[in-house]
Amino acid sequence: MTVTLHPVNGTFSGRALRQIASVNKAGATAARPLGCRTGVRPGTPAATVTATSTTWMLHAHAGVADVQVAAEAGGYDYAIDADVTGPVTAANGTMPRRDTLYLAFSDPGEDTSTASGIAVGYAVGVPATTNPVAPAIPTTRAMLLGYLAVPKSGGGAPVFIPAWDYAVAAGGIIPVRNATELAALAAFASAECPIYADQIDTRTLLRSVGAGWIPMAGGPWTDITVGSGFSVAAGYTPLAVRRVGNMIEFRGTYLTRAGATLAVTGGAQLTFNAAGSIPAAFRPVTHQRQPALIRYSDAPGVCEFIALADGALAVVPAAGGTLPAGAPGGFTLPSFSWPAP
């Protein structure tokens, strides 16, 4: 590898052009500092690949592939601007099958091929009664597009299942379909180069520096089970917590108490969540206190709500006050937040 200032010297090989373009692509690592993330452009729909029982068809799209052995080779931008078709192997008479579609890249300047180009590859799987397994890509310098789920004969047309990754610009938010893809992505993150990912199935924006993921715009809510005779009033959302950046959000609700009445001296702590608690990953480091509204016999009053460091939830009457005996009532619990542990 040489030290070159582009484009001052005016000399451009294919490798040099790819190296120049790497500046704008996400995916550099210590092992491949001039490489990039292989994948299609975000927004490429699943309908980019269609199939009938006899023919598969790859429609127009674009992407980038870092597939050469040499770390300094850089990534190949590619574009397919017309439909490419190929035959689908006939379905098995009694069992379904899963086939693999991929792109194979050739560059005599970097590998042992004799002509440069890109080809669509199709590998046929082995039929199986349940959970047929797609074959591995049978060649090097290739990029996975996805799989064709081929039903048994007479079962209709194959269904394309996208498995491509998404390639983005340097610093861009990377779409991932699920937790499995998200976990694989964390290996490329570091404190010097954090990665932001948009998890499609949970609609969550997350950030990683290589050790786990932190939701940046509201992670999924985790419900909290209430107990000790209390229940969430009909029509109200459950008690729940979630992480947003470096904060924990607690979603309040209206809890009712069925059956026994209460008579608690002011300042005494009534724990109402003995059957469940805040999950450990969301618990406050220190007790968090917020005013709460209590209603008994249609007489409202103010008490204190506490999220304890051990995960328990509690209410405390105001100093000198009581939770009077009488008709059952309930608590309006506030929504608030605290620093993440």
N, C-alpha and C positions, 0 to 999 in steps of 0.2 A: 504494500500500500504506500502510495506517495502522498506528499503534501501538495495540494493543488488549489489555486485560487480560480474559481470559475466566475464569469466566463472570460476573464482578462486575457488568458493565453490563446483563446480562440480555437482550441483543439477539443473536439468533442467525440468521444467514442460512445457507444451505447451505454457502457458502464458509467461513464462520466455524466451523461444526461440523467441516468437513474439516481446517481449520487446527489446531483443538484436537486432533483425533485424530492429526495428524502427529507429535506429541510421542512417541508410542508406536511409530512405524513406522521401520524401517530404510530407508536409501536417500537421506537428505538429501545434496545436493551444493551446491557454490558456485553453480551455475547454477539449481538448484531447491531452495532451502533449506527450503521447505515441502512438497516432493514426497516421494515414497517409491518403493520398489522395487515394480514391477508384477508380479503373479503370483498363483498360487493358494496356499492354505495347505499347508505341508509335511504330508505324509501323504495328499494327494489321489492316489488310485491311477490308473494308466493306464486301468483299467476304468471311469473316470468317463465316458468316451466309448466307445460300442459302435456297431456298424454291421452291417447286412445288405446284400445286393446292391441293395436298394431304399430303405433308410431308415437315416439316422444318428440317434443318440439321445445327448443330453447329460444326465447324471444329476446329482443334488444335489451341490453343493459350494459353496465360498465363496472369495473372494479380494479383491484390491484393485487398482485401476488408476489410475495417474497419467498421464492421457492428454490433458489440456487444453493448449492453447498457453500460456496464462498461467501463469507460474511460481508465482504465489501461489494458484492454484486448489486445490491440495491433491489428495490421492488419494481415489478413490471406493471405499468398501467396498461389496461386493455379495454377495448370497447367492441361489442358485438352489435352491429346496426341492422342486421337482417336475420330472419328466422333461420335456425339451424335444426335439421330434423334427422332422425335415425330410427331404426326399427326396434320395437319392443319384442323381446323373445316371448313366444306363445306361452300362455298361462298353463299351469299344471292342472290336471283334471280334477284333483281332489284337495289340493293344499295351496294356501297363499304363499307369496314370495315377496322378498324385498330386494330391489336392485339399487345400484349406486350410480349417480351421475356426477361427473367431475370435469375439470378443465386441466389439460396437460400442456405444459409450456416447453418450447425448444429454442435454444439459442447457441449456435456453434461457437460463439465467442466466449461462452461460459461453461458449456457442457460437451458431451460427446456426440450430440446430434449433428446431422449433416445439413439441416435447413431450419431457419427460424420460423416460428409460427405458434399457433394455439389450436388445440383440437379438443372437441367435446368427447369425453370418454363415457362408456356405458359398461358396467360390470353386472353380470347376472347373479342373483343370489340363489341359495338352495331352498326349495320349498319345504315348509314345515307346518305341522298341524296347528301349533300355537307359537306365537312370538318368533316369526322367521327373522334371521339375522342377516343384515346387509353385508355384502363382501367388502373387504378393505380395498382401497384404491390400489390397483396392481402395478403402479408405476411411480417413480420419483418425480419431483418437480411438478406436483399437481396440487390443485385446489378443489376441495369438496364443495359441490353445489347442494346436494341433498339426495333424497331417496325416493324411489317409486314403490309405493305399496301396491303390489299386483295381486288382485284377488284370484281365487281359483277360477277355472274356466266357467264362463257364464255368469260371473259375479259382477260384471260391469267394468268400467274403465279404471286403470291405475290412478292412484292419488299421489300427487307430489308432496313430499314433506321437506320443507327447506331445512338445511343444516349449515348453510353458509354463515360465516361470520360477517360482521359489518366493519368496513374500513372507514376511518374518519380522518379529518385533518389533525395536525398536531394540536393537542390541548382540547380536542373535541370530546363531546359526550358520546360514549360508545353504547349502542343499544345491545342488550342481551335478552334472550327469550325467557330465561328461568334461572333458578338458583344454581343449577349445575354449571351453566355457562358463566354465571357471575363468579363462582368459586374459582374457575379456571383462569379468569381474567386477573385475579388479585396477584398472581405470580409476577405480573409485569409492572406492578406498581411499586413505588418506593417513596421515601420522604422527599427526595429531590424531584420526583416526578409522580405526583398523585394522579390517580385515574378516577374519572367520573363516569358512572354507568347508569343507564336508564333501564331498569328491569321491567320488561314489557308485561309479564303476567301479573305483577303486583302494582304496576304503575308507580314505581318508586325511583327517585333519584338518589344515588349513593356515591360515597367517596371512599377510596382506600389508599393507604400508603404501604400496602403489602401485608398488613395484619388485620384481616377482617374488613367489614364494610360498615359505614355510618350513614344512615339516611340523612339527606340534606334538605329534603322538602316534604317531610312527613312520611315516616315508614308506616307499615300496616298496623292497625290497632290490635292490641292483645287484650281480650276481655278478662275481667277480674270477677271471679265467682264470689257472690255475697252469701252470707250465712247468718247464724245466730238468730233465725226467725225473721230476717229481713228479705225483701225481694224488690226487684226493679218494678216500678209501677207500669201498668199496661200502657203501651204506646211510647214509652221512653227508651232511649238507647242504653245498652249495657254500660256499666262502669268499665273503663278501658284505659290503657296506657300505650304510648308509642314514643319512639325516639325521633327527634328532629335536630340534626346537627349535634351539638353538645348539650342539648336540653332534653328533658323528659316531659312530655305533655300528659296530664291526667285529665280524662274526660269525665266530668261529673254527670249526675243524673238525679232522678227523684226516687228515693227508696221508701217503701212502706213497711210497717211492722204489723204482722198479723198476730192475733191472739193476745198474749199477755201484755198488760200495761207496764209502764216503767215508772219508778220513783227513785231517782238518782240525786244524791246531794250535790250541790254545786261544787265544781272542782274535781269530782270523781270522773274517772275515765270509763266510758262505755265502749268496749271493742265490739264492732258489729260485723266483723269479717273473719270469724274464727274458722269458717269452712274453706277459706281461700285467702290468698294474700297477693300482694304485688309481686310479680315474678322477679327473681333476683337481679336480672339484667337491668331492671328499671327502678329499683328501690333507691330512695334518697340516701345520701351518706349521713345526713342528720335529719331529725324530725322536721317535717314541713307542716306549718299551721296556717289555716285559712278560716275566715268566718263562714258559717253555714246557717241556713234557715231551718228552724224546726217548727213543725205544726202539730199540736195536739189539741183535740176537741175544738178544731178550727181557731185556736188561739196561736198566732205566730210568735216566734221569738228567735233570738240569735244565740247560737252556741259556737263552739270552736271545732273545726274538723282537722284531724291530724293524720298525715301519712307517716308512719313510723319507719325508722331505719331497718327494722326487721321485716318489713313488708306488711305489717298489720295496719288496718284502718280503724280509726276511733273518732268518737265525738265526745266533747267535754262541755258540760253546761257552763255558762258564765259564772264567775266567782259569786257565791252566795245564792245562786239560782238553783232551780230543780227542773227535772223532766217530770212533770206531774203525772200522777196516776189518773186514769180516766179512759176515755175512748182512744183506740189506737190511732196513731198518726204517722208522720214520716219526716224525712229529712231531704231538703234540697241541697245537694252537695255541689260545691263549686268546681269549675274547670280551672286548673292552674298548672304551673310548670316548676321544675327544679333542675339544678345541674345534673347531668348524667354522671353515673358513678365511674 
